[in-house]
């Protein structure tokens, strides 16, 4: 569902932004919505990206490793 939102933009930018939208056959609102969606999607880290390099593998002489090896191996 769409909702109205008031956004303040530099007056000098508005004509160029409207030309940009018109040249792509879309509305300025759609251009802004697409840009915001791209920004929000780019900031989302996947689970593996968030944890990569954060966890060190346990050593084989670690008691936790031995317990887990007995249980699962």
N, CA, C and O of each residue as an XYZ file, in Angstrom:
292
protein
N       0.840     -1.158      0.000
C       0.000      0.000      0.000
C       0.898      1.237      0.000
O       1.877      1.313      0.743
N       0.552      2.179     -0.828
C       1.314      3.416     -0.944
C       0.874      4.405      0.135
O      -0.275      4.394      0.577
N       1.817      5.263      0.550
C       1.523      6.315      1.516
C       2.228      7.582      1.062
O       3.300      7.517      0.461
N       1.647      8.707      1.339
C       2.274      9.985      0.988
C       3.330     10.334      2.009
O       3.198     10.038      3.197
N       4.405     10.984      1.514
C       5.515     11.374      2.365
C       6.028     12.718      1.871
O       6.213     12.906      0.669
N       6.255     13.638      2.769
C       6.808     14.937      2.406
C       8.317     14.882      2.522
O       8.861     14.515      3.564
N       8.997     15.255      1.428
C      10.453     15.239      1.389
C      10.924     16.610      0.953
O      10.375     17.187      0.015
N      11.936     17.140      1.624
C      12.508     18.433      1.234
C      13.736     18.189      0.373
O      14.646     17.454      0.759
N      13.751     18.820     -0.808
C      14.851     18.666     -1.763
C      15.264     20.053     -2.238
O      14.428     20.944     -2.389
N      16.538     20.222     -2.466
C      17.066     21.487     -2.974
C      16.316     21.877     -4.251
O      16.151     21.057     -5.154
N      15.871     23.117     -4.318
C      15.093     23.597     -5.465
C      15.820     23.388     -6.794
O      15.193     23.075     -7.806
N      17.130     23.559     -6.788
C      17.897     23.419     -8.023
C      17.952     21.982     -8.512
O      18.198     21.743     -9.695
N      17.731     21.034     -7.637
C      17.796     19.623     -7.993
C      16.492     19.104     -8.597
O      16.509     18.139     -9.361
N      15.389     19.719     -8.271
C      14.078     19.220     -8.690
C      13.928     19.124    -10.214
O      13.495     18.080    -10.701
N      14.266     20.160    -10.987
C      14.111     20.030    -12.447
C      14.956     18.888    -13.034
O      14.488     18.148    -13.899
N      16.175     18.753    -12.568
C      17.038     17.684    -13.072
C      16.478     16.319    -12.691
O      16.521     15.384    -13.490
N      15.956     16.203    -11.478
C      15.386     14.938    -11.028
C      14.146     14.587    -11.847
O      13.951     13.423    -12.197
N      13.310     15.569    -12.157
C      12.123     15.328    -12.978
C      12.507     14.929    -14.401
O      11.885     14.046    -14.991
N      13.535     15.583    -14.950
C      14.018     15.204    -16.283
C      14.528     13.765    -16.283
O      14.257     13.001    -17.209
N      15.266     13.405    -15.239
C      15.794     12.048    -15.107
C      14.656     11.029    -15.106
O      14.711     10.028    -15.820
N      13.632     11.287    -14.308
C      12.492     10.369    -14.233
C      11.771     10.301    -15.576
O      11.440      9.212    -16.046
N      11.526     11.453    -16.199
C      10.828     11.498    -17.479
C      11.606     10.737    -18.553
O      11.018     10.037    -19.377
N      12.935     10.880    -18.537
C      13.750     10.208    -19.556
C      13.688      8.682    -19.411
O      13.971      7.953    -20.362
N      13.328      8.216    -18.249
C      13.203      6.776    -18.018
C      11.754      6.300    -18.040
O      11.469      5.129    -17.786
N      10.848      7.219    -18.346
C       9.438      6.859    -18.460
C       8.793      6.484    -17.147
O       7.912      5.624    -17.109
N       9.220      7.117    -16.071
C       8.671      6.811    -14.754
C       8.439      8.108    -13.984
O       8.791      9.192    -14.450
N       7.852      7.984    -12.822
C       7.590      9.168    -12.005
C       8.778      9.435    -11.070
O       9.584      8.547    -10.792
N       8.858     10.654    -10.607
C       9.894     11.008     -9.639
C       9.699     10.220     -8.347
O      10.673      9.820     -7.710
N       8.464     10.000     -7.965
C       8.186      9.198     -6.765
C       8.748      7.791     -6.913
O       9.319      7.246     -5.969
N       8.588      7.199     -8.102
C       9.095      5.852     -8.330
C      10.623      5.826     -8.315
O      11.223      4.874     -7.815
N      11.251      6.865     -8.859
C      12.713      6.951     -8.838
C      13.213      6.985     -7.392
O      14.161      6.284     -7.037
N      12.568      7.804     -6.568
C      12.963      7.914     -5.162
C      12.710      6.594     -4.438
O      13.556      6.139     -3.667
N      11.554      5.977     -4.679
C      11.231      4.701     -4.035
C      12.254      3.630     -4.417
O      12.724      2.886     -3.557
N      12.597      3.549     -5.701
C      13.584      2.558     -6.154
C      14.946      2.800     -5.515
O      15.625      1.855     -5.115
N      15.347      4.078     -5.418
C      16.640      4.405     -4.809
C      16.668      4.014     -3.334
O      17.659      3.463     -2.855
N      15.599      4.292     -2.624
C      15.527      3.926     -1.206
C      15.505      2.414     -1.026
O      16.113      1.888     -0.094
N      14.813      1.721     -1.910
C      14.773      0.256     -1.826
C      16.176     -0.319     -2.069
O      16.608     -1.228     -1.360
N      16.881      0.214     -3.071
C      18.249     -0.247     -3.351
C      19.168      0.001     -2.158
O      19.989     -0.849     -1.812
N      19.027      1.167     -1.533
C      19.860      1.475     -0.368
C      19.575      0.534      0.792
O      20.496      0.056      1.455
N      18.304      0.273      1.034
C      17.969     -0.580      2.172
C      18.364     -2.030      1.915
O      18.751     -2.730      2.850
N      18.278     -2.497      0.674
C      18.692     -3.861      0.351
C      20.198     -4.021      0.452
O      20.683     -5.085      0.836
N      20.940     -2.986      0.114
C      22.400     -3.070      0.125
C      22.946     -3.163      1.544
O      24.022     -3.723      1.754
N      22.226     -2.625      2.517
C      22.719     -2.609      3.887
C      22.457     -3.902      4.657
O      23.000     -4.093      5.745
N      21.645     -4.775      4.110
C      21.283     -5.992      4.821
C      22.379     -7.037      4.639
O      22.670     -7.460      3.520
N      22.971     -7.441      5.734
C      23.984     -8.486      5.704
C      23.332     -9.847      5.863
O      22.371    -10.002      6.616
N      23.854    -10.820      5.159
C      23.365    -12.178      5.352
C      23.969    -12.722      6.645
O      24.908    -12.148      7.197
N      23.427    -13.813      7.107
C      23.930    -14.430      8.331
C      25.406    -14.764      8.188
O      26.198    -14.480      9.086
N      25.777    -15.360      7.076
C      27.178    -15.754      6.902
C      28.103    -14.546      6.783
O      29.232    -14.592      7.271
N      27.645    -13.458      6.137
C      28.469    -12.246      6.062
C      28.694    -11.648      7.448
O      29.784    -11.169      7.760
N      27.660    -11.681      8.264
C      27.745    -11.098      9.599
C      28.729    -11.856     10.486
O      29.409    -11.242     11.307
N      28.820    -13.186     10.335
C      29.632    -14.001     11.234
C      30.971    -14.443     10.648
O      31.799    -14.994     11.374
N      31.205    -14.217      9.355
C      32.458    -14.650      8.739
C      33.653    -14.035      9.459
O      33.728    -12.818      9.624
N      34.573    -14.875      9.880
C      35.781    -14.415     10.553
C      35.611    -14.148     12.035
O      36.589    -13.839     12.715
N      34.416    -14.257     12.548
C      34.169    -13.959     13.960
C      34.385    -15.166     14.861
O      34.678    -15.017     16.047
N      34.244    -16.341     14.306
C      34.334    -17.552     15.108
C      35.593    -18.327     14.725
O      35.859    -18.557     13.546
N      36.350    -18.718     15.723
C      37.563    -19.495     15.470
C      37.245    -20.976     15.629
O      36.533    -21.361     16.557
N      37.764    -21.804     14.738
C      37.519    -23.241     14.896
C      38.210    -23.767     16.152
O      39.287    -23.304     16.527
N      37.577    -24.728     16.783
C      38.197    -25.293     17.985
C      39.320    -26.245     17.589
O      39.317    -26.813     16.496
N      40.251    -26.404     18.471
C      41.382    -27.309     18.235
C      40.975    -28.718     18.670
O      40.086    -28.889     19.503
N      41.632    -29.712     18.099
C      41.255    -31.096     18.397
C      41.526    -31.480     19.843
O      40.936    -32.437     20.344
N      42.403    -30.758     20.520
C      42.660    -31.093     21.919
C      41.746    -30.305     22.871
O      41.916    -30.365     24.089
N      40.795    -29.580     22.320
C      39.828    -28.824     23.111
C      38.767    -29.788     23.647
O      38.283    -30.639     22.901
N      38.404    -29.672     24.905
C      37.418    -30.565     25.522
C      36.070    -30.477     24.804
O      35.371    -31.481     24.671
N      35.703    -29.273     24.340
C      34.431    -29.133     23.619
C      34.452    -29.940     22.328
O      33.473    -30.601     21.982
N      35.569    -29.882     21.621
C      35.712    -30.649     20.388
C      35.567    -32.143     20.672
O      34.871    -32.856     19.949
N      36.221    -32.599     21.712
C      36.173    -34.023     22.047
C      34.744    -34.470     22.365
O      34.308    -35.528     21.914
N      34.019    -33.661     23.142
C      32.620    -33.999     23.473
C      31.752    -34.040     22.224
O      30.959    -34.964     22.042
N      31.902    -33.045     21.370
C      31.102    -32.997     20.159
C      31.475    -34.126     19.196
O      30.605    -34.691     18.532
N      32.768    -34.453     19.121
C      33.201    -35.540     18.246
C      32.617    -36.863     18.722
O      32.177    -37.674     17.907
N      32.607    -37.089     20.033
C      32.018    -38.330     20.558
C      30.514    -38.386     20.257
O      29.971    -39.449     19.956
N      29.866    -37.245     20.343
C      28.431    -37.212     20.151
C      28.037    -37.332     18.676
O      27.077    -38.031     18.352
N      28.754    -36.672     17.795
C      28.308    -36.582     16.413
C      29.164    -37.346     15.400
O      28.722    -37.551     14.269
N      30.355    -37.766     15.766
C      31.214    -38.454     14.787
C      31.242    -39.940     14.984
O      31.919    -40.649     14.239
